[in-house]
Amino acid sequence: MIDKSQVSILVVDDEEDIRDVLEIALMDIGYTVLLAENGEKAFEIFKSKRPQIVITDIKMPVMDGIELLRQIKRENPATEVLMITGHGDMDLTIRSLKHEAMDFITKPVNVDILEIAVEKAVEKIVSGQKLLEYTQKLELLILEKSKLADHLSGLGLMMGTISHNIKGLLTNLDGGIYVARSGLKNNNNKTIEEGMDLLGQSVDRIKKMIMDVLLYSKERKLNRSLIETKGFVRQIKKMMELKLKGTNIIFNCNDTHCPETIFVDEEFIMAALVNILDNAIDACRSDMQKKDHAIEFEILKKKDQLVIQIHDNGCGMDSQTKEKIFNLFFSSKSTKGTGFGLYISNSIIKQHSGSIHVTSIKEKETLFKIILPDEI
């Protein structure tokens, strides 16, 4: 049941007596009433007060009821307009109906007929609002289903990509086991270590693949907290020491100008940085031009922004590759990449209202610059 006091009605007539009668009748029923003596004044009130219903005389000086009807419908088509007509105004009445007047009331105005006409107008407004709400809910439901379908399609493609990569990983695992067994059989510690290294690399890739699947397939809201920056950086250093063990790649970490704390989802940001750092490691390993390789990590505060930079002097990228690196399932690493690591990193940074900027020179270097708002 609609609250009639929430419904405002604009009454427009050049005769004061008629305005007074209609005002009293409508207010007794419970409606909020606005008054205007001509169409021009009425339209000014309409634009400022936005009444849901307008009751207007057809014949008025300054601006007649039909012109007022046209302007109201142009301003807000959902407004219901009732026309007050006199005997002999049939042509004008027909014209008003063509301009989408809802109904007409003849003079002298019968209060009972007026009440019925207004109630019909209110019912039509309520029905329109319900239809609009239903349509909006339906559109939202369709959008959600479309997103779900896209997500499921993406998961299907991802599983196909992963299946392809798992074949290569299983081959590596078999190779590592074979080498380790050969070392055990021949009591050769060096061969055993080589086999274990192969197994360790395969296990690391499997773990990373599983983490990427979990991050992609399960959306969750950010769980931001205030974390101590240098402790966060120490975790990255420790992780990189393990990843770079046995390589000729140097990891330089500069936290001299870092802020004391950062307000982020620690798990998500760590996952985003790990993917970018892994990309830097792969770039260095793939580069056959240079003998010495280094990855540089820096985190600092610039005004109201947090800047994280990851630079490597690896194989670099051409412009075409650089444009595609954040695309889902794109990988320049053949069977060694799943194609959604950097996509996930970009998604995480965007979820933090940040951005990633990449500059790269083929066969020389790559720089990832992550910019996050410094907020608490």
N, C-alpha and C positions, 0 to 999 in steps of 0.2 A: 504493500500500500504506500503510495507516494505521499510525502509530506507537502500539502498544498502551500504552506508558507514558504517553501523553497522554490515555488514557481512564480515568476514575475510576469506580469501582463502589462503591456503598454497600450493605453486607450488613447486614440487620436480622433478628435472631432472639433470642429470650429464652433460648435454650440456648447456653451458652458453647462447648461442644464443637463444635456445628454451625458457629458463627461461626469458630472456629479452623480447622476443616477447609476451609471455603469460602475463607477468607483465604489459606491456604497454596496451595490449588489455583489460585486466580485470580492470585496473585502469581507463581507458577511459570510461568504462561502469559505474564505480562508486564504485567498490569494494575495500576493503583494502586488500593488497597483502603481503604475507610473502614468502621468498625464501629459498630453501635448495638444496644443490648439491648432496645429497645421502640420503638413507633411515635412516641411523643412526642419522645424523644431523637433519633430518626432525622430527624424533620422539622426540628428545630433545626439539625442538621448539614447537611441538604439545603439550607436557606436560606443558610447561610454558605459552604458548599463547592461547591455546584452540581454534583454528580456527574451524568454523562450517563446512567448506568444504576443502577437500584435493584433489588436482589434481597431480597425480604421474605417472612417467614413470614406465613401468614394469621392463625393463632391466636396472639395475644400479649396479655399484660396491659397496662394503662394505655391503649394505643391499638392496636387490631388492624390487620392488614395492609390490609384493605379501606378503612378510614377513612384510613390513611396514603396509600394509592393515590389516593383522591379528593382529598386535600389537595395531593399532589404534582402531579396533573394540573391542578388549579386554579391552582397556582403557575407551572408550566411544562409545557404540554401536550406539548412535544417530548421530555421525559424518557421513556425506555423502562423499564417496570417488569415484572419477572418475579416470579411468585408461587410460594412453596414451599408445597405442600399435602401433607396426609397422606391415607391411605386413608380413604374415607368422607366426604371434604370436597367432594364433587362440587357440591353446591348452592352452597357458598361460592366454588368455582372458577368456576362459571357467573356468579355475581354479580361477581366480579373482572373477568372478560372483558367484561361489560357496561359496566364502568367504565374500559375501554380498557387493561387489562393486556395486554402483548404476548403472553405465554406463561405456562405454569406448569410447575413441576418437582416431581415427587413425591418424598417421603421413602421410604427413605433416598436421599440425593442421589448420583447417578452422575456422576462427574467428567467423563466423556466427553460425556454428555448436557448437563451444565452448560456445557461449553466450546462445544458446538454452539449452544445457546440464546443464549449471550452473543455469539457471532460473528454470529448473525442480528440481534441487537439493534444491534450495531455497524454492520452493513451498512445497516440501516434508518436509523440516525442519519446515516451518510455520504450515503446517497441523499437524505435530507431536506435536508441542507446543500447538496448539489449542486443540488437542485431549487430551493431558496431563492435560491442564487447565480444560477442560470439565469433565474429569475423576475425578480430585481432587474435583471439585465443587459437582459432583454427590456423591462422597464418603462422603463429608461433609454434604450434604443434607440427605443421608441415616443415618449418625451418629446422626444428629439432630433429625430425625424422630424416631430413635431408642430410644434416650434419652427421647423424648416426650412420646413415648409409655410406657417406663419404669416408667416415672413420673406419667402418668395417671393410670397405673396399681398400683403404690404405693398409689396414692390418693384413688383408689377404695378400696384397703386393709385398708387404714387408716380410710375411712368412715365406713367400716364394723366394725373396732375396736371401733370407736367412738360410733356407734349405740349401740354396746353391752354395752359400759360404760354408755351411756346416760340412759339406762334402770335402772341401779343401782342408778344413780344420781336422776332420777325421783322418785324412791322409797324413797331415803333420803329426797327429797323435800317434798314428801307427809307426811313422818314421822315427819319432822320438823313442817310442817303446823298443823298436827294433835296435836302434843304436845303443840304448841303455842296456838292453839284454846282451848285446854283443860285447859291451865293455865288461859286464858281470861275468860272462862266460870266459872271457880271456883275461879277467882280472886286470883290466886296463882302466885306471881311474879317469884318465883324460877323456876316453870314449864315453864313460859313464856320465861325466859332466856335460859333454856335448849333447847326449841324449836327454839329460834332465833339463838342459837349457831349452831344447826344442819343445819338451813337454810344458815347461813353464810358460813359454811364449804362447803356446796354443791355449793353455788354461786362462791366461790373461785376456786373450782375445774373446774366449767364450764368456768370461765374466763381464767384459765390457759390452758384448752383444746382448747379454741378458739384461743388464742395467738399462741399455738403450731401449729395449723392448718394453720394459716396465715404465720408463719415463714417457714413452710415446703412447702406450696403450691405456695408461691410467692417468686421467686428468685430475688434478687436485688444486685447491686454492693455496696461495702462498702462505707459508708459516714463517713470517718474518720475525726476527729477533735481533737484539743488539749483541754483536759478537766482537770479541777482541781481535783486531786486525792482525797483529803480529803472530798470534797463536794460529790464526787461519793460514797465514803465509807459511808458518813452520810445517803445517800439514802438507802443503803443496811441495815444499822442499823435500820432505821425507819421501813423499810419493814419487817425485822425480828422480831421487837418488836410486830408488829400487828399479824404476823403469829404464834408467840409463846405465845401470850396472853392466859392465862388459862392453860398452860402446865408447867411441871416441868423441861423444857429444858432451859439451860442457853446458851446465845449467847455471846461469847467473841470475840471482834474485836481488832486486833493489827495493827495499822497504823503508829507505831513509826518510822519504817524504809522505809516508802513508798516514792516514788519520788513525787516531787511537781505536776507534770503533767504526763498524759499518752496520747498517740496518738492512739485512737481506734474509732470504731463505737460504740458510747455510748449505743444506743438502743440495738444493737446486743449483745454486751458484757454483758449488764445487763440481757438480756434474757437467755444467756448461764449460767451465775452465779446463776440466780434464779432457773433454773432447777436443778443444782447441789445442791444448798442449800435445795430445796424441797426434794431432794433425801436423804439428811442428816437428815432432820426432820422426814421423813418416817422411816428411819433406827432407829432413837432414839425411835420413838413411837412403833415400832415393837419389840423392845428389852424388854423382860420380865425378864432378868437376873439381870440387874442393877437397882438400885433405882434412882440414880442421873445421868442425861445426860447433855452433853455439846457439843456445836458446836463451833469450833474455826475458825475464818477467819483472814487471814493475807495476806497483799500485800506488796511486797518489791522489790527492784532493786538489781540484782546481775550482776555486770559487764555490759554487753550490753543486758541483758535480764530482762524482767519483770516477776516476779514469784508470782502467786496467789495460796494460799493453803487453802483448806477447809477440816477440820478434824472433825470427829464425833466419839463418843464412843458408837455407836448404835449396831445393830445386826451383822454388818459386812457381808462379802460375802465369799463363797467358790470359789475356782479357776475357776470352770466351769461357775459360774454366772459372775465373773469378766471379763472373756473373751468375754461374750456376751452383756455386758451392753450398748455398743455403736451400737449394731445392730438394724436396723429399726424394729419396732414392738415387740422387745423383752421387756418383763416386768416380774419382779419377784414379782409383787404386786397383782397378780390375777386380779380381776375386778377393782381394785383401780388405775391401771396404764394404760396409753394409749400405752406405748412402743415406743414413739418417742421423749420424752423429752431430754434424754441424747444423742440420735442420733443427735438432732438439736444442742445441746451444742457443741458436737464434730465437727460438720460441721462448726459452726461459728468460733471456735478456729482455725480450719484448714484454713478457709478463711482469717484469720488474720496471716497466716503463722506460727501458733503456734502448740502446742501439749498438750495433757492431759495424765498424768501418774497416774495410780491408784495402790495403795497398800491397802490390806485389810486382816484382820484376822477375821475369822468367830466367831461370838458372842463376839467380842471385839472392833474393830475399823475399820475405813476406812479413807484414806487420798486421796484427789484429788489434784494433783499438776499441775497447768496450767502454761505453759511456753510460753511467747510471746516475739518476738523481740522488744527491746526498740528502736523504731525509730520515726523520725519526718519527 
